[in-house]
Amino acid sequence: MNAASSIYILFALTLVVSCGPTQYSSAADPYLGIMTDLSYGGLVTPGAEVRRLNANGSAVSMNQFAGRFVWADYAAPWCQPCVSQSQAIAALEKSNSSKITYLTVLTSKSAKYNDVPDVSSAKSWARRFGLEGDRVLVATNLWSRTIPHHILFSPDGQMLYKSTGVLSGAQIQSTASRFIKDWTAWKETGSPAPWMK
């Protein structure tokens, strides 16, 4: 086996490993599972609010989704696993929009270094998968994020769940159901689930 073959095999193994779902522990993330943190993972803080343009050209803040569960899916047009992921998100958006708002956040336009997406990238992505244009956003500061990436936010802005890798529609539904059930029970009784801090 020559050096080029070895490098290719190592790259392929890295890609396969990185495409599987990786869940994060709350100990490793200052925003994850802290029920007193209502900042949408640091996107809405006193005196600072991150706004991102959507496919319709409007500036969007996470505050606009207060009162609803939000599943944010981070993707990019060049990412092949993001294609199947977005197909699953589109199906969920059509079947389950009354309980959860699904957002897609594009992190880059191409695989080139620091090629940030724009409104036309978001429009193209929304059209391609039949997603609501107002729910496809562009991020100018996340081009290096490993994707597909998922975050579930509570109606109050707590970050409940986070993972990286492709999830089926059924996996998203079961994961969201579990965390929604735990969060709702906590709101009603004050009894924390094991993952809450």
C-alpha contacts under 8 A as a table, 3 or more apart, distances in Angstrom:
res1	aa1	res2	aa2	distance
1	M	5	S	6.25
1	M	6	S	6.82
2	N	5	S	5.43
2	N	6	S	6.40
3	A	6	S	5.06
3	A	7	I	6.21
4	A	7	I	5.17
4	A	8	Y	6.21
5	S	8	Y	5.06
5	S	9	I	6.18
6	S	9	I	5.20
6	S	10	L	6.16
7	I	10	L	5.09
7	I	11	F	6.10
8	Y	11	F	5.07
8	Y	12	A	6.12
9	I	12	A	5.06
9	I	13	L	6.13
10	L	13	L	5.17
10	L	14	T	6.15
11	F	14	T	5.08
11	F	15	L	6.18
12	A	15	L	5.06
12	A	16	V	6.20
13	L	16	V	5.10
13	L	17	V	6.12
14	T	17	V	5.20
14	T	18	S	6.00
15	L	18	S	5.13
15	L	19	C	6.12
16	V	19	C	5.30
16	V	20	G	6.90
17	V	20	G	5.74
18	S	21	P	7.77
18	S	165	G	6.82
19	C	81	P	7.39
19	C	148	P	7.89
19	C	164	T	7.59
19	C	165	G	4.72
19	C	166	V	6.29
20	G	164	T	7.35
20	G	165	G	4.73
20	G	166	V	6.27
21	P	163	S	6.20
21	P	164	T	5.13
21	P	165	G	3.97
21	P	166	V	6.06
21	P	167	L	6.92
22	T	163	S	5.17
22	T	164	T	4.96
22	T	165	G	6.28
23	Q	162	K	6.16
23	Q	163	S	4.34
23	Q	164	T	6.67
24	Y	28	A	6.93
24	Y	29	D	7.51
24	Y	161	Y	7.83
24	Y	162	K	5.98
24	Y	163	S	6.03
25	S	28	A	5.53
25	S	29	D	6.93
25	S	32	L	7.64
26	S	29	D	5.31
26	S	30	P	7.17
26	S	31	Y	7.63
26	S	32	L	4.86
26	S	33	G	5.66
26	S	34	I	7.94
26	S	195	W	7.05
26	S	196	M	7.81
26	S	197	K	7.67
27	A	30	P	7.17
27	A	32	L	7.84
29	D	32	L	5.38
30	P	34	I	7.81
31	Y	34	I	6.21
31	Y	37	D	6.74
31	Y	40	Y	7.99
31	Y	41	G	5.17
31	Y	42	G	7.27
31	Y	158	Q	7.51
31	Y	159	M	6.09
32	L	41	G	7.52
32	L	158	Q	7.49
32	L	159	M	5.09
32	L	160	L	5.96
32	L	161	Y	6.79
32	L	162	K	7.67
33	G	158	Q	7.10
33	G	159	M	6.08
33	G	160	L	5.28
33	G	161	Y	7.42
33	G	195	W	6.23
33	G	196	M	4.60
33	G	197	K	5.57
34	I	37	D	5.50
34	I	158	Q	6.85
34	I	159	M	7.49
34	I	196	M	6.03
34	I	197	K	4.86
35	M	38	L	7.40
35	M	158	Q	6.08
35	M	196	M	6.78
35	M	197	K	6.65
36	T	158	Q	7.54
37	D	40	Y	7.74
37	D	41	G	7.90
37	D	157	G	7.28
37	D	158	Q	5.60
37	D	159	M	7.93
38	L	41	G	7.83
38	L	156	D	5.87
38	L	157	G	4.34
38	L	158	Q	4.89
39	S	42	G	4.94
39	S	43	L	5.96
39	S	44	V	4.72
39	S	45	T	5.56
39	S	157	G	5.59
39	S	158	Q	6.63
40	Y	43	L	5.36
40	Y	44	V	6.02
40	Y	62	M	6.88
40	Y	153	F	6.63
40	Y	157	G	4.50
40	Y	158	Q	5.69
40	Y	159	M	6.07
41	G	44	V	7.65
41	G	157	G	7.69
41	G	158	Q	7.08
41	G	159	M	5.88
42	G	45	T	6.13
43	L	48	A	7.74
43	L	49	E	5.84
43	L	50	V	5.20
43	L	62	M	7.14
44	V	48	A	6.06
44	V	49	E	4.50
44	V	50	V	6.38
44	V	61	S	7.93
44	V	62	M	7.12
44	V	63	N	7.15
45	T	48	A	5.12
45	T	49	E	6.15
46	P	49	E	7.86
49	E	61	S	6.89
50	V	61	S	6.12
50	V	62	M	7.84
51	R	59	A	5.68
51	R	60	V	5.09
51	R	61	S	4.68
51	R	62	M	7.77
52	R	59	A	5.31
52	R	60	V	5.19
52	R	61	S	6.66
52	R	137	L	6.08
52	R	138	V	5.94
52	R	139	A	6.20
53	L	56	N	7.75
53	L	57	G	5.51
53	L	58	S	5.28
53	L	59	A	4.40
53	L	60	V	5.97
53	L	119	V	6.77
53	L	137	L	5.60
53	L	138	V	5.78
53	L	139	A	7.88
54	N	57	G	5.27
54	N	58	S	5.52
54	N	59	A	6.47
54	N	60	V	6.76
54	N	119	V	6.47
54	N	122	A	6.69
54	N	133	G	6.68
54	N	134	D	5.48
54	N	135	R	6.57
54	N	136	V	5.38
54	N	137	L	4.12
54	N	138	V	6.26
55	A	58	S	7.55
55	A	119	V	5.16
55	A	120	S	6.90
55	A	121	S	7.72
55	A	122	A	4.63
55	A	123	K	4.60
55	A	126	A	7.22
55	A	133	G	4.87
55	A	134	D	5.99
55	A	135	R	7.60
55	A	136	V	5.72
55	A	137	L	6.32
55	A	138	V	7.92
56	N	119	V	7.24
56	N	123	K	7.20
56	N	133	G	5.87
56	N	134	D	5.99
57	G	119	V	6.09
58	S	134	D	7.72
60	V	64	Q	7.17
60	V	137	L	7.90
61	S	64	Q	5.73
61	S	65	F	7.94
62	M	65	F	5.57
62	M	66	A	7.17
63	N	66	A	5.32
65	F	68	R	5.80
65	F	69	F	7.81
65	F	70	V	7.27
65	F	101	T	7.87
65	F	155	P	7.41
66	A	155	P	5.22
66	A	156	D	6.06
66	A	157	G	6.88
67	G	154	S	7.89
67	G	155	P	4.12
67	G	156	D	6.28
68	R	99	K	7.32
68	R	100	I	6.44
68	R	101	T	6.84
68	R	154	S	6.79
68	R	155	P	4.30
68	R	156	D	7.90
69	F	99	K	6.97
69	F	100	I	4.94
69	F	101	T	6.19
69	F	152	L	7.12
69	F	153	F	5.68
69	F	154	S	4.80
69	F	155	P	4.91
70	V	100	I	5.59
70	V	101	T	4.76
70	V	102	Y	5.86
70	V	103	L	7.09
70	V	152	L	5.69
70	V	153	F	5.06
70	V	154	S	6.67
70	V	155	P	7.46
71	W	100	I	6.78
71	W	101	T	6.22
71	W	102	Y	4.90
71	W	103	L	6.17
71	W	150	H	6.97
71	W	151	I	5.77
71	W	152	L	4.52
71	W	153	F	6.43
72	A	102	Y	5.98
72	A	103	L	4.67
72	A	104	T	5.80
72	A	105	V	6.95
72	A	150	H	5.60
72	A	151	I	5.17
72	A	152	L	6.36
72	A	153	F	7.97
73	D	102	Y	7.50
73	D	103	L	6.06
73	D	104	T	4.76
73	D	105	V	6.11
73	D	148	P	6.83
73	D	149	H	5.75
73	D	150	H	4.73
73	D	151	I	6.81
74	Y	104	T	5.75
74	Y	105	V	4.70
74	Y	106	L	5.88
74	Y	107	T	6.59
74	Y	147	I	6.17
74	Y	148	P	5.54
74	Y	149	H	4.94
74	Y	150	H	6.30
75	A	79	C	7.12
75	A	82	C	5.59
75	A	104	T	6.89
75	A	105	V	6.16
75	A	106	L	5.00
75	A	107	T	6.06
75	A	108	S	7.94
75	A	147	I	5.70
75	A	148	P	5.30
75	A	149	H	7.08
76	A	79	C	5.49
76	A	82	C	6.71
76	A	106	L	5.18
76	A	107	T	5.70
76	A	108	S	5.49
76	A	109	K	6.40
76	A	110	S	7.26
76	A	147	I	7.59
77	P	80	Q	7.72
77	P	82	C	7.48
77	P	83	V	7.71
77	P	106	L	7.86
77	P	108	S	7.57
77	P	109	K	6.34
77	P	110	S	6.59
77	P	125	W	7.28
78	W	109	K	7.43
78	W	110	S	5.53
78	W	111	A	6.08
79	C	82	C	5.29
79	C	83	V	7.03
79	C	147	I	7.55
80	Q	83	V	5.43
80	Q	84	S	7.50
81	P	84	S	5.71
81	P	85	Q	6.30
81	P	148	P	6.98
81	P	166	V	6.50
82	C	85	Q	4.73
82	C	86	S	5.88
82	C	147	I	7.21
82	C	148	P	5.60
82	C	166	V	7.39
83	V	86	S	5.22
83	V	87	Q	6.35
84	S	87	Q	5.04
84	S	88	A	6.40
84	S	166	V	7.91
85	Q	88	A	5.21
85	Q	89	I	6.30
85	Q	148	P	7.28
85	Q	166	V	5.97
85	Q	167	L	6.71
85	Q	168	S	7.13
86	S	89	I	4.83
86	S	90	A	5.99
86	S	129	F	6.75
87	Q	90	A	5.11
87	Q	91	A	6.35
87	Q	129	F	6.26
88	A	91	A	5.21
88	A	92	L	6.24
88	A	168	S	6.33
88	A	169	G	5.06
89	I	92	L	5.05
89	I	93	E	5.96
89	I	102	Y	7.15
89	I	169	G	6.89
90	A	93	E	5.04
90	A	94	K	6.36
90	A	129	F	6.37
90	A	130	G	6.57
90	A	131	L	5.77
91	A	94	K	5.30
91	A	95	S	6.30
91	A	169	G	7.66
92	L	95	S	5.08
92	L	96	N	5.49
92	L	97	S	7.28
92	L	169	G	6.63
93	E	96	N	5.64
93	E	97	S	5.17
93	E	101	T	7.43
93	E	102	Y	6.19
93	E	131	L	7.66
94	K	97	S	6.26
96	N	99	K	6.07
96	N	100	I	6.61
97	S	100	I	5.35
97	S	101	T	5.83
97	S	102	Y	7.49
98	S	101	T	7.62
102	Y	135	R	6.97
103	L	135	R	4.91
103	L	136	V	5.93
103	L	137	L	7.37
104	T	135	R	6.31
104	T	136	V	4.75
104	T	137	L	6.10
105	V	136	V	5.93
105	V	137	L	4.70
105	V	138	V	5.51
105	V	139	A	6.48
106	L	109	K	7.60
106	L	117	P	6.61
106	L	122	A	7.01
106	L	136	V	7.41
106	L	137	L	6.14
106	L	138	V	4.86
106	L	139	A	6.04
107	T	116	V	6.78
107	T	117	P	6.58
107	T	138	V	6.48
107	T	139	A	5.31
107	T	140	T	6.92
107	T	141	N	7.49
107	T	142	L	5.12
107	T	143	W	4.79
107	T	144	S	7.73
107	T	145	R	7.19
108	S	111	A	7.33
108	S	114	N	7.25
108	S	115	D	5.60
108	S	116	V	4.53
108	S	117	P	4.80
108	S	139	A	7.55
108	S	140	T	7.63
108	S	142	L	7.39
108	S	143	W	4.95
109	K	115	D	5.55
109	K	116	V	5.45
109	K	117	P	4.35
109	K	118	D	7.50
109	K	121	S	6.55
110	S	115	D	5.95
110	S	116	V	7.85
111	A	115	D	7.23
112	K	115	D	5.59
113	Y	143	W	7.99
114	N	143	W	5.84
114	N	144	S	7.62
115	D	143	W	7.12
116	V	139	A	7.30
116	V	140	T	5.36
116	V	141	N	7.65
116	V	143	W	6.39
117	P	120	S	7.99
117	P	121	S	5.78
117	P	122	A	7.49
117	P	138	V	5.89
117	P	139	A	6.88
117	P	140	T	6.69
118	D	121	S	5.26
118	D	122	A	6.55
118	D	138	V	6.12
119	V	122	A	5.04
119	V	123	K	6.17
119	V	137	L	7.96
119	V	138	V	6.90
120	S	123	K	4.97
120	S	124	S	6.10
121	S	124	S	5.20
121	S	125	W	6.20
121	S	138	V	7.98
122	A	125	W	5.08
122	A	126	A	6.05
122	A	133	G	7.54
122	A	136	V	5.84
122	A	137	L	6.32
122	A	138	V	6.48
123	K	126	A	5.16
123	K	127	R	6.14
123	K	133	G	6.54
123	K	136	V	7.77
124	S	127	R	5.22
124	S	128	R	6.00
125	W	128	R	5.06
125	W	129	F	6.42
125	W	131	L	7.82
125	W	136	V	7.70
126	A	129	F	5.58
126	A	130	G	5.62
126	A	131	L	4.59
126	A	132	E	6.34
126	A	133	G	5.59
126	A	136	V	6.38
127	R	130	G	5.10
127	R	131	L	6.57
127	R	133	G	7.93
128	R	131	L	7.86
131	L	135	R	7.34
131	L	136	V	7.33
132	E	135	R	5.43
132	E	136	V	6.88
133	G	136	V	5.45
134	D	137	L	7.50
139	A	142	L	5.96
139	A	143	W	7.79
140	T	143	W	7.09
142	L	145	R	5.49
146	T	149	H	6.66
146	T	164	T	7.04
147	I	164	T	6.36
147	I	165	G	6.58
148	P	164	T	5.84
148	P	165	G	5.23
148	P	166	V	6.07
149	H	162	K	7.58
149	H	163	S	5.89
149	H	164	T	4.29
149	H	165	G	6.14
149	H	166	V	7.94
150	H	161	Y	7.87
150	H	162	K	5.48
150	H	163	S	5.31
150	H	164	T	6.18
151	I	159	M	7.02
151	I	160	L	7.47
151	I	161	Y	5.56
151	I	162	K	4.45
151	I	163	S	6.79
152	L	159	M	6.08
152	L	160	L	5.53
152	L	161	Y	5.08
152	L	162	K	6.55
152	L	176	A	7.29
153	F	156	D	7.88
153	F	157	G	5.71
153	F	158	Q	5.52
153	F	159	M	4.62
153	F	160	L	5.61
153	F	161	Y	7.34
154	S	157	G	5.16
154	S	158	Q	5.20
154	S	159	M	6.51
154	S	160	L	6.55
154	S	180	I	7.74
154	S	183	W	7.66
155	P	158	Q	7.60
159	M	162	K	7.74
160	L	179	F	6.76
161	Y	179	F	7.45
167	L	170	A	7.95
167	L	171	Q	5.72
167	L	172	I	6.22
168	S	171	Q	5.06
168	S	172	I	6.27
169	G	172	I	5.13
169	G	173	Q	6.15
170	A	173	Q	5.06
170	A	174	S	6.11
171	Q	174	S	5.22
171	Q	175	T	5.95
172	I	175	T	5.20
172	I	176	A	5.90
173	Q	176	A	5.20
173	Q	177	S	5.95
174	S	177	S	5.05
174	S	178	R	6.21
175	T	178	R	5.27
175	T	179	F	6.41
176	A	179	F	5.31
176	A	180	I	5.87
177	S	180	I	5.12
177	S	181	K	5.92
178	R	181	K	5.20
178	R	182	D	6.25
179	F	182	D	5.04
179	F	183	W	5.98
180	I	183	W	5.09
180	I	184	T	5.95
181	K	184	T	5.20
181	K	185	A	6.15
182	D	185	A	5.20
182	D	186	W	6.17
182	D	192	P	7.73
182	D	193	A	6.01
183	W	186	W	5.04
183	W	187	K	6.19
183	W	193	A	7.81
184	T	187	K	5.07
184	T	188	E	6.24
185	A	188	E	5.13
185	A	189	T	5.89
185	A	190	G	7.37
185	A	191	S	7.16
186	W	189	T	5.29
186	W	190	G	4.57
186	W	191	S	5.02
186	W	192	P	5.42
186	W	193	A	7.22
187	K	190	G	5.72
192	P	195	W	7.93
192	P	196	M	5.88
192	P	197	K	7.88
193	A	196	M	5.48
